Amino acid sequence: NQLPADGGEQRTVGDPRPPVLMARGVTKHFGEGGFFARLTGMARPPVQAVDDVSLHVNAKSTLGLVGESGSGKTTLARLIVGLEPADRGELQLMGVDLPADVGQRPQAALRQLQMVMQNPNEALNPYQTVGQAIGRPLRRLEQHLTEPQIKARVADLLESVRLSPSYAERVPAELSGGEK
């Protein structure tokens, strides 16, 4: 038997391949504002930013999150990549459990999960060159690479998006919106 999976991919019933990304019952509530807010009587009720969200993304598929401003889309993305710890729920990447604390996640998982910011003007550090921005995750996640290898990889990555390797020396202010 064939069942349609996300993105139209056909999968066999009982297919052993896990989803690329799976979230089950993920919940995040933000508290009352901390000690000072409680001390001054300015505490607010907890905000349910993400409440019992489940999803799965199969290979060769795309998932789009759509919702009103403040509906929890960005918070869910931050939970998945580990920038915020979930209060409850399970996350798996290619069948491997992801701890809520990003510091406890394996390097391989950190390499696989990345966020793409909606506004490139806010996402790029205006004081770093393009080469520094691209090279930073390579230095952190591919620690076996030497500086010349990182420089070569940065050049390859720029060429892969049809930009000259000379862009590595530019700062974000020197780029057009599309180049960013």
Contact map, one row per residue, 1 for C-alpha under 8 A:
111000000001100000000000000000000000000000000000000000000000000000000000000000000000000000000000000000000000000000000000000000000000000000000000000000000000000000000000000000000000
111100000111100000000000000000000000000000000000000000000000000000000000000000000000000000000000000000000000000000000000000000000000000000000000000000000000000000000000000000000000
111110000111100000000000000000000000000000000000000000000000000000000000000000000000000000000000000000000000000000000000000000000000000000000000000000000000000000000000000000000000
011111011110000000000000000000000000000000000000000000000000000000000000000000000000000000000000000000000000000000000000000000000000000000000000000000000000000000000000000000000000
001111111110000000000000000000000000000000000000000000000100000000000000000000000000000000000000000000000000000000000000000000000000000000000000000000000000000000000000000000000000
000111111000000000000000000000000000000000000000000000001100110000000000000000000000000000000000000000000000000000000000000000000000000000000000000000000000000000000000000000000000
000011111000000000000000000000000000000000000000000000000101110000000000000000000000000000000000000000000000000000000000000000000000000000000000000000000000000000000000000000000000
000111111100000000000000000000000000000000000000000000000000100000000000000000000000000000000000000000000000000000000000000000000000000000000000000000000000000000000000000000000000
000111111110000000000000000000000000000000000000000000000001100000000000000000000000000000000000000000000000000000000000000000000000000000000000000000000000000000000000000000000000
011110011111000000000000000000000000000000000000000000000000000000000000000000000000000000000000000000000000000000000000000000000000000000000000000000000000000000000000000000000000
011110001111101000000000000000000000000000000000000000000000000000000000000000000000000000000000000000000000000000000000000000000000000000000000000000000000000000000000000000000000
111000000111111000000000000000000000000000000000000000000000000000000000000000000000000000000000000000000000000000000000000000000000000000000000000000000000000000000000000000000000
111000000011111000000000000000000000000000000000000000000000000000000000000000000000000000000000000000000000000000000000000000000000000000000000000000000000000000000000000000000000
000000000001111100000000000000000000000000000000000000000000000000000000000000000000000000000000000000000000000000000000000000000000000000000000000000000000000000000000000000000000
000000000011111111000000000000000000000000000000000000000000000000000000000000000000000000000000000000000000000000000000000000000000000000000000000000000000000000000000000000000000
000000000000011111000000000000000000000000000000000000000000000000000000000000000000000000000000000000000000000000000000000000000000000000000000000000000000000000000000000000000000
000000000000001111100000000000000000000000000000000000000000000000000000000000000000000000000000000000000000000000000000000000000000000000000000000000000000000000000000000000000000
000000000000001111110000000000000000000000000000000000000100000000000000000000000000000000000110000000000000000000000000000000000000000000000000000000000000000000000000000000000000
000000000000000011111100000000000000000000000000000000011110000000000000000000000000000000001110000000000000000000000000000000000000000000000000000000000000000000000000000000000000
000000000000000001111100000000000000000000000000000000011110000000000000000000000000000000011110000000000000000000000000000000000000000000000000000000000000000000000000000000000000
000000000000000000111110000000000000000000000000000000011100000000000000000000000000000000111110000000000000000000000000000000000000000000000000000000000000000000000000000000000000
000000000000000000111111000000000000000000000000000001111000000000000000000000000000000001111000000000000000000000000000000000000000000000000000000000000000000000000000000000000000
000000000000000000001111110000000000000000000000000011110000000000000000000000000000000011110000000000000000000000000000000000000000000000000000000000000000000000000000000000000000
000000000000000000000111110000000000000000000000000111100000000000000000000000000000000011100000000000000000000000000000000000000000000000000000000000000000000000000000000000000000
000000000000000000000011111000000000000000000000001111000000000000000000000000000000000111000000000000000000000000000000000000000000000000000000000000000000000000000000000000000000
000000000000000000000011111100000000000000000000011111000000000000000000000000000000011111100000000000000000000000000000000000000000000000000000000000000000000000000000000000000000
000000000000000000000000111110000000000000000001111110000000000000000000000000000000011110000000000000000000000000000000000000000000000000000000000000000000000000000000000000000000
000000000000000000000000011111000000000000000001111000000000000000000000000000000000111100000000000000000000000000000000000000000000000000000000000000000000000000000000000000000000
000000000000000000000000001111100000000000000111111000000000000000000000000000000000001000000000000000000000000000000000000000000000000000000000000000000000000000000000000000000000
000000000000000000000000000111110000000000000111100000000000000000000000000000000000000000000000000000000000000000000000000000000000000000000000000000000000000000000000000000000000
000000000000000000000000000011111100000000011110000000000000000000000000000000000000000000000000000000000000000000000000000000000000000000000000000000000000000000000000000000000000
000000000000000000000000000001111100110000111100000000000000000000000000000000000000000000000000000000000000000000000000000000000000000000000000000000000000000000000000000000000000
000000000000000000000000000000111111110001110000000000000000000000000000000000000000000000000000000000000000000000000000000000000000000000000000000000000000000000000000000000000000
000000000000000000000000000000111111110000100000000000000000000000000000000000000000000000000000000000000000000000000000000000000000000000000000000000000000000000000000000000000000
000000000000000000000000000000001111111000000000000000000000000000000000000000000000000000000000000000000000000000000000000000000000000000000000000000000000000000000000000000000000
000000000000000000000000000000001111111100000000000000000000000000000000000000000000000000000000000000000000000000000000000000000000000000000000000000000000000000000000000000000000
000000000000000000000000000000011111111111100000000000000000000000000000000000000000000000000000000000000000000000000000000000000000000000000000000000000000000000000000000000000000
000000000000000000000000000000011111111111100000000000000000000000000000000000000000000000000000000000000000000000000000000000000000000000000000000000000000000000000000000000000000
000000000000000000000000000000000011111111000000000000000000000000000000000000000000000000000000000000000000000000000000000000000000000000000000000000000000000000000000000000000000
000000000000000000000000000000000001111111100000000000000000000000000000000000000000000000000000000000000000000000000000000000000000000000000000000000000000000000000000000000000000
000000000000000000000000000000000000111111100000000000000000000000000000000000000000000000000000000000000000000000000000000000000000000000000000000000000000000000000000000000000000
000000000000000000000000000000001000111111110000000000000000000000000000000000000000000000000000000000000000000000000000000000000000000000000000000000000000000000000000000000000000
000000000000000000000000000000011100110111111000000000000000000000000000000000000000000000000000000000000000000000000000000000000000000000000000000000000000000000000000000000000000
000000000000000000000000000000111000000001111100000000000000000000000000000000000000000000000000000000000000000000000000000000000000000000000000000000000000000000000000000000000000
000000000000000000000000000000110000000000111110000000000000000000000000000000000000000000000000000000000000000000000000000000000000000000000000000000000000000000000000000000000000
000000000000000000000000000011110000000000011111000000000000000000000000000000000000000000000000000000000000000000000000000000000000000000000000000000000000000000000000000000000000
000000000000000000000000000011100000000000001111100000000000000000000000000000000000000000000000000000000000000000000000000000000000000000000000000000000000000000000000000000000000
000000000000000000000000001111000000000000000111111000000000000000000000000000000000000000000000000000000000000000000000000000000000000000000000000000000000000000000000000000000000
000000000000000000000000001111000000000000000011111000000000000000000111001000000000000000000000000000000000000000000000000000000000000000000000000000000000000000000000000000000000
000000000000000000000000011110000000000000000001111110000000000000000011001100000000000000000000000000000000000000000000000000000000000000000000000000000000000000000000000000000000
000000000000000000000000111110000000000000000001111110000000000000000000000000000000000000000000000000000000000000000000000000000000000000000000000000000000000000000000000000000000
000000000000000000000001111000000000000000000000011111000000000000000000000000000000000010000000000000000000000000000000000000000000000000000000000000000000000000000000000000000000
000000000000000000000011111000000000000000000000011111100000000000000000000000000000000000000000000000000000000000000000000000000000000000000000000000000000000000000000000000000000
000000000000000000000111110000000000000000000000000111110000000000000000000000000000000000000000000000000000000000000000000000000000000000000000000000000000000000000000000000000000
000000000000000000000111000000000000000000000000000011111000000000000000000000000000000000000000000000000000000000000000000000000000000000000000000000000000000000000000000000000000
000000000000000000111110000000000000000000000000000001111100000000000000000000000000000000000000000000000000000000000000000000000000000000000000000000000000000000000000000000000000
000001000000000000111100000000000000000000000000000000111110111000000000000000000000000000000000000000000000000000000000000000000000000000000000000000000000000000000000000000000000
000011100000000001111000000000000000000000000000000000011111100000000000000000000000000000000000000000000000000000000000000000000000000000000000000000000000000000000000000000000000
000000000000000000110000000000000000000000000000000000001111100000000000000000000000000000000000000000000000000000000000000000000000000000000000000000000000000000000000000000000000
000000101000000000000000000000000000000000000000000000000111110000000000000000000000000000000000000000000000000000000000000000000000000000000000000000000000000000000000000000000000
000001111000000000000000000000000000000000000000000000001111111000000000000000000000000000000000000000000000000000000000000000000000000000000000000000000000000000000000000000000000
000001100000000000000000000000000000000000000000000000001001111100000000000000000000000000000000000000000000000000000000000000000000000000000000000000000000000000000000000000000000
000000000000000000000000000000000000000000000000000000001000111110000000000000000000000000000000000000000000000000000000000000000000000000000000000000000000000000000000000000000000
000000000000000000000000000000000000000000000000000000000000011111000000000000000000000000000000000000000000000000000000000000000000000000000000000000000000000000000000000000000000
000000000000000000000000000000000000000000000000000000000000001111100000100000000000000000000000000000000000000000000000000000000000000000000000000000000000000000000000000000000000
000000000000000000000000000000000000000000000000000000000000000111110000100000000000000000000000000000000000000000000000000000000000000000000000000000000000000000000000000000000000
000000000000000000000000000000000000000000000000000000000000000011111010100000000000000000000000000000000000000000000000000000000000000000000000000000000000000000000000000000000000
000000000000000000000000000000000000000000000000000000000000000001111110000000000000000000000000000000000000000000000000000000000000000000000000000000000000000000000000000000000000
000000000000000000000000000000000000000000000000000000000000000000111111000000000000000000000000000000000000000000000000000000000000000000000000000000000000000000000000000000000000
000000000000000000000000000000000000000000000000100000000000000000011111100000000000000000000000000000000000000000000000000000000000000000000000000000000000000000000000000000000000
000000000000000000000000000000000000000000000000110000000000000000111111100000000000000000000000000000000000000000000000000000000000000000000000000000000000000000000000000000000000
000000000000000000000000000000000000000000000000110000000000000000001111111100000000000000000000000000000000000000000000000000000000000000000000000000000000000000000000000000000000
000000000000000000000000000000000000000000000000000000000000000011100111111110000000000000000000000000000000000000000000000000000000000000000000000000000000000000000000000000000000
000000000000000000000000000000000000000000000000000000000000000000000001111111000000000000000000000000000000000000000000000000000000000000000000000000000000000000000000000000000000
000000000000000000000000000000000000000000000000110000000000000000000001111111100001000000000000000000000000000000000000000000000000000000000000000000000000000000000000000000000000
000000000000000000000000000000000000000000000000010000000000000000000001111111110000000000000000000000000000000000000000000000000000000000000000000000000000000000000000000000000000
000000000000000000000000000000000000000000000000000000000000000000000000111111111000000000000000000000000000000000100000000000000000000000000000000000000000000000000000000000000000
000000000000000000000000000000000000000000000000000000000000000000000000011111111111000000000000000000000000000000000000000000000000000000000000000000000000000000000000000000000000
000000000000000000000000000000000000000000000000000000000000000000000000001111111111110000000000000100000000000000000000000000000000000000000000000000000000000000000000000000000000
000000000000000000000000000000000000000000000000000000000000000000000000000111111110000000100000000000000000000000000000000000000000000000000000000000000000000000000000000000000000
000000000000000000000000000000000000000000000000000000000000000000000000000011111111000000000000000001000000010011100000000000000000000000000000000000000000000000000000000000000000
000000000000000000000000000000000000000000000000000000000000000000000000000001111111100000000000000111000000000000000000000000000000000000000000000000000000000000000000000000000000
000000000000000000000000000000000000000000000000000000000000000000000000000001111111100000000000000001000000000000000000000000000000000000000000000000000000000000000000000000000000
000000000000000000000000000000000000000000000000000000000000000000000000001001101111110000000000000110000000000000000000000000000000000000000000000000000000000000000000000000000000
000000000000000000000000000100000000000000000000000000000000000000000000000000100111111000000000000111000000000000000000000000000000000000000000000000000000000000000000000000000000
000000000000000000000000011100000000000000000000000000000000000000000000000000100001111110000000000100000000000000000000000000000000000000000000000000000000000000000000000000000000
000000000000000000000000011110000000000000000000000000000000000000000000000000000000111110000000000000000000000000000000000000000000000000000000000000000000000000000000000000000000
000000000000000000000000111100000000000000000000000000000000000000000000000000000000011111000000000000000000000000000000000000000000000000000000000000000000000000000000000000000000
000000000000000000000011111000000000000000000000000100000000000000000000000000000000011111100000000000000000000000000000000000000000000000000000000000000000000000000000000000000000
000000000000000000000111110000000000000000000000000000000000000000000000000000000000000111110000110000000000000000000000000000000000000000000000000000000000000000000000000000000000
000000000000000000001111010000000000000000000000000000000000000000000000000000010000000011111000111100000000000000000000000000000000000000000000000000000000000000000000000000000000
000000000000000000011110000000000000000000000000000000000000000000000000000000000000000001111111110000000000000000000000000000000000000000000000000000000000000000000000000000000000
000000000000000000111100000000000000000000000000000000000000000000000000000000000000000000111111110000000000100000000000000000000000000000000000000000000000000000000000000000000000
000000000000000001111000000000000000000000000000000000000000000000000000000000000000000000011111000000000000000000000000000000000000000000000000000000000000000000000000000000000000
000000000000000001111000000000000000000000000000000000000000000000000000000000000000000000011111100000000000000000000000000000000000000000000000000000000000000000000000000000000000
000000000000000000000000000000000000000000000000000000000000000000000000000000000000000000011111110000000000000000000000000000000000000000000000000000000000000000000000000000000000
000000000000000000000000000000000000000000000000000000000000000000000000000000000000000001111011111000000000000000000000000000000000000000000000000000000000000000000000000000000000
000000000000000000000000000000000000000000000000000000000000000000000000000000000000000001111001111100001000100000000000000000000000000000000000000000000000000000000000000000000000
000000000000000000000000000000000000000000000000000000000000000000000000000000000000000000100000111111011000000000000000000000000000000000000000000000000000000000000000000000000000
000000000000000000000000000000000000000000000000000000000000000000000000000000100101110000100000011111010000000000000000000000000000000000000000000000000000000000000000000000000000
000000000000000000000000000000000000000000000000000000000000000000000000000000000101100000000000001111111000000000000000000000000000000000000000000000000000000000000000000000000000
000000000000000000000000000000000000000000000000000000000000000000000000000000001110100000000000001111111000000000000000000000000000000000000000000000000000000000000000000000000000
000000000000000000000000000000000000000000000000000000000000000000000000000000000000000000000000000011111000000000000000000000000000000000000000000000000000000000000000000000000000
000000000000000000000000000000000000000000000000000000000000000000000000000000000000000000000000001111111100000000000000000000000000000000000000000000000000000000000000000000000000
000000000000000000000000000000000000000000000000000000000000000000000000000000000000000000000000011011111110110000000000000000000000000000000000000000000000000000000000000000000000
000000000000000000000000000000000000000000000000000000000000000000000000000000000000000000000000000000011111110000000000000000000000000000000000000000000000000000000000000000000000
000000000000000000000000000000000000000000000000000000000000000000000000000000000000000000000000000000001111111000000000000000000000000000001000000000000000000000000000000000000000
000000000000000000000000000000000000000000000000000000000000000000000000000000000000000000000000000000000111111100000000000000000000000000000000000000000000000000000000000000000000
000000000000000000000000000000000000000000000000000000000000000000000000000000000000000000001000010000001111111110000000000000000000000000000000000000000000000000000000000000000000
000000000000000000000000000000000000000000000000000000000000000000000000000000001000000000000000000000001111111111000000000000000000000000001000000000000000000000000000000000000000
000000000000000000000000000000000000000000000000000000000000000000000000000000000000000000000000000000000011111111000000000000000000000000001000000000000000000000000000000000000000
000000000000000000000000000000000000000000000000000000000000000000000000000000000000000000000000000000000001111111000000000000000000000000000000000000000000000000000000000000000000
000000000000000000000000000000000000000000000000000000000000000000000000000000001000000000000000000000000000111111100000000000000000000000000000000000000000000000000000000000000000
000000000000000000000000000000000000000000000000000000000000000000000000000000001000000000000000000000000000011111110000000000000000000000000000000000000000000000000000000000000000
000000000000000000000000000000000000000000000000000000000000000000000000000010001000000000000000000000000000000011111000000000000000000000000000000000000000000000000000000000000000
000000000000000000000000000000000000000000000000000000000000000000000000000000000000000000000000000000000000000001111100000000000000000000000000000000000000000000000000000000000000
000000000000000000000000000000000000000000000000000000000000000000000000000000000000000000000000000000000000000000111111001000000000000000000000000000000000000000000000000000000000
000000000000000000000000000000000000000000000000000000000000000000000000000000000000000000000000000000000000000000011111001000000000000000000000000000000000000000000000000000000000
000000000000000000000000000000000000000000000000000000000000000000000000000000000000000000000000000000000000000000001111111000000000000000000000000000000000000000000000000000000000
000000000000000000000000000000000000000000000000000000000000000000000000000000000000000000000000000000000000000000001111111100000000000000000000000000000000000000000000000000001001
000000000000000000000000000000000000000000000000000000000000000000000000000000000000000000000000000000000000000000000011111100000000000000000000000000000000000000000000000100000001
000000000000000000000000000000000000000000000000000000000000000000000000000000000000000000000000000000000000000000000011111110000000000000000000000000000000000000000000000000000000
000000000000000000000000000000000000000000000000000000000000000000000000000000000000000000000000000000000000000000001111111110000000000000000000000000000000000000000000000000000000
000000000000000000000000000000000000000000000000000000000000000000000000000000000000000000000000000000000000000000000001111111010000100000000000000000000000000000000000000100000000
000000000000000000000000000000000000000000000000000000000000000000000000000000000000000000000000000000000000000000000000011111110000100000000000000000000000000000000000000100000000
000000000000000000000000000000000000000000000000000000000000000000000000000000000000000000000000000000000000000000000000000111111000000000000000000000000000000000000000001110000000
000000000000000000000000000000000000000000000000000000000000000000000000000000000000000000000000000000000000000000000000000011111000000000000000000000000000000000000000001000000000
000000000000000000000000000000000000000000000000000000000000000000000000000000000000000000000000000000000000000000000000000111111111100000000000000000000000000000000000001100000000
000000000000000000000000000000000000000000000000000000000000000000000000000000000000000000000000000000000000000000000000000001111111100000000000000000000000000000000001111100000000
000000000000000000000000000000000000000000000000000000000000000000000000000000000000000000000000000000000000000000000000000000011111110000000000000000000000000000000011111100000000
000000000000000000000000000000000000000000000000000000000000000000000000000000000000000000000000000000000000000000000000000000011111111000000000000000100100000000000011110000000000
000000000000000000000000000000000000000000000000000000000000000000000000000000000000000000000000000000000000000000000000000000011111111100000000000000000000000000000001000000000000
000000000000000000000000000000000000000000000000000000000000000000000000000000000000000000000000000000000000000000000000000110011111111110000000000000000000000000000000000000000000
000000000000000000000000000000000000000000000000000000000000000000000000000000000000000000000000000000000000000000000000000000000111111111000000000000000100000000000000000000000000
000000000000000000000000000000000000000000000000000000000000000000000000000000000000000000000000000000000000000000000000000000000011111111100000000001100100000000000000000000000000
000000000000000000000000000000000000000000000000000000000000000000000000000000000000000000000000000000000000000000000000000000000001111111110000000000000000000000000000000000000000
000000000000000000000000000000000000000000000000000000000000000000000000000000000000000000000000000000000000000000000000000000000000111111111100000000000000000000000000000000000000
000000000000000000000000000000000000000000000000000000000000000000000000000000000000000000000000000000000000000000000000000000000000011111111110100001000000000000000000000000000000
000000000000000000000000000000000000000000000000000000000000000000000000000000000000000000000000000000000000000000000000000000000000001111111110100001000000000000000000000000000000
000000000000000000000000000000000000000000000000000000000000000000000000000000000000000000000000000000000000000000000000000000000000000111111110000000000000000000000000000000000000
000000000000000000000000000000000000000000000000000000000000000000000000000000000000000000000000000000000010011000000000000000000000000011111110000000000000000000000000000000000000
000000000000000000000000000000000000000000000000000000000000000000000000000000000000000000000000000000000000000000000000000000000000000011111111100000000000000000000000000000000000
000000000000000000000000000000000000000000000000000000000000000000000000000000000000000000000000000000000000000000000000000000000000000001111111110000000000000000000000000000000000
000000000000000000000000000000000000000000000000000000000000000000000000000000000000000000000000000000000000000000000000000000000000000000000111110000000000000000000000000000000000
000000000000000000000000000000000000000000000000000000000000000000000000000000000000000000000000000000000000000000000000000000000000000001100111111011000000000000000000000000000000
000000000000000000000000000000000000000000000000000000000000000000000000000000000000000000000000000000000000000000000000000000000000000000000011111111000000000000000000000000000000
000000000000000000000000000000000000000000000000000000000000000000000000000000000000000000000000000000000000000000000000000000000000000000000000111111100000000000000000000000000000
000000000000000000000000000000000000000000000000000000000000000000000000000000000000000000000000000000000000000000000000000000000000000000000000011111110000000000000000000000000000
000000000000000000000000000000000000000000000000000000000000000000000000000000000000000000000000000000000000000000000000000000000000000000000000111111111000000000000000000000000000
000000000000000000000000000000000000000000000000000000000000000000000000000000000000000000000000000000000000000000000000000000000000001001100000111111111100000000000000000000000000
000000000000000000000000000000000000000000000000000000000000000000000000000000000000000000000000000000000000000000000000000000000010001000000000001111111110000000000000000000000000
000000000000000000000000000000000000000000000000000000000000000000000000000000000000000000000000000000000000000000000000000000000000000000000000000111111111000000000000000000000000
000000000000000000000000000000000000000000000000000000000000000000000000000000000000000000000000000000000000000000000000000000000000000000000000000011111111100000000000000000000000
000000000000000000000000000000000000000000000000000000000000000000000000000000000000000000000000000000000000000000000000000000000010011000000000000001111111110000001001000000000000
000000000000000000000000000000000000000000000000000000000000000000000000000000000000000000000000000000000000000000000000000000000000000000000000000000111111111000011001000000000000
000000000000000000000000000000000000000000000000000000000000000000000000000000000000000000000000000000000000000000000000000000000000000000000000000000011111111100001000000000000000
000000000000000000000000000000000000000000000000000000000000000000000000000000000000000000000000000000000000000000000000000000000000000000000000000000001111111110000000000000000000
000000000000000000000000000000000000000000000000000000000000000000000000000000000000000000000000000000000000000000000000000000000000000000000000000000000111111111111011000000000000
000000000000000000000000000000000000000000000000000000000000000000000000000000000000000000000000000000000000000000000000000000000000000000000000000000000011111111111000000000000000
000000000000000000000000000000000000000000000000000000000000000000000000000000000000000000000000000000000000000000000000000000000000000000000000000000000001111111100000000000000000
000000000000000000000000000000000000000000000000000000000000000000000000000000000000000000000000000000000000000000000000000000000000000000000000000000000000111111100000000000000000
000000000000000000000000000000000000000000000000000000000000000000000000000000000000000000000000000000000000000000000000000000000000000000000000000000000000011111110000000000000000
000000000000000000000000000000000000000000000000000000000000000000000000000000000000000000000000000000000000000000000000000000000000000000000000000000000000011111111010000000000010
000000000000000000000000000000000000000000000000000000000000000000000000000000000000000000000000000000000000000000000000000000000000000000000000000000000010011001111110000000000000
000000000000000000000000000000000000000000000000000000000000000000000000000000000000000000000000000000000000000000000000000000000000000000000000000000000111011000111111000000000000
000000000000000000000000000000000000000000000000000000000000000000000000000000000000000000000000000000000000000000000000000000000000000000000000000000000000000000011111110000000000
000000000000000000000000000000000000000000000000000000000000000000000000000000000000000000000000000000000000000000000000000000000110000000000000000000000000010000111111110000000000
000000000000000000000000000000000000000000000000000000000000000000000000000000000000000000000000000000000000000000000000000000001111000000000000000000000110010000001111110000000000
000000000000000000000000000000000000000000000000000000000000000000000000000000000000000000000000000000000000000000000000000000001110000000000000000000000000000000000111111000000000
000000000000000000000000000000000000000000000000000000000000000000000000000000000000000000000000000000000000000000000000000000001110000000000000000000000000000000000111111101100000
000000000000000000000000000000000000000000000000000000000000000000000000000000000000000000000000000000000000000000000000000001111100000000000000000000000000000000000000111111100000
000000000000000000000000000000000000000000000000000000000000000000000000000000000000000000000000000000000000000000000000100111011100000000000000000000000000000000000000011111100001
000000000000000000000000000000000000000000000000000000000000000000000000000000000000000000000000000000000000000000000000000001000000000000000000000000000000000000000000001111110000
000000000000000000000000000000000000000000000000000000000000000000000000000000000000000000000000000000000000000000000000000000000000000000000000000000000000000000000000011111110000
000000000000000000000000000000000000000000000000000000000000000000000000000000000000000000000000000000000000000000000000000000000000000000000000000000000000000000000000011111111111
000000000000000000000000000000000000000000000000000000000000000000000000000000000000000000000000000000000000000000000000000000000000000000000000000000000000000000000000000011111111
000000000000000000000000000000000000000000000000000000000000000000000000000000000000000000000000000000000000000000000001000000000000000000000000000000000000000000000000000000111111
000000000000000000000000000000000000000000000000000000000000000000000000000000000000000000000000000000000000000000000000000000000000000000000000000000000000000000000000000000111111
000000000000000000000000000000000000000000000000000000000000000000000000000000000000000000000000000000000000000000000000000000000000000000000000000000000000000000100000000000111111
000000000000000000000000000000000000000000000000000000000000000000000000000000000000000000000000000000000000000000000001100000000000000000000000000000000000000000000000000100111111
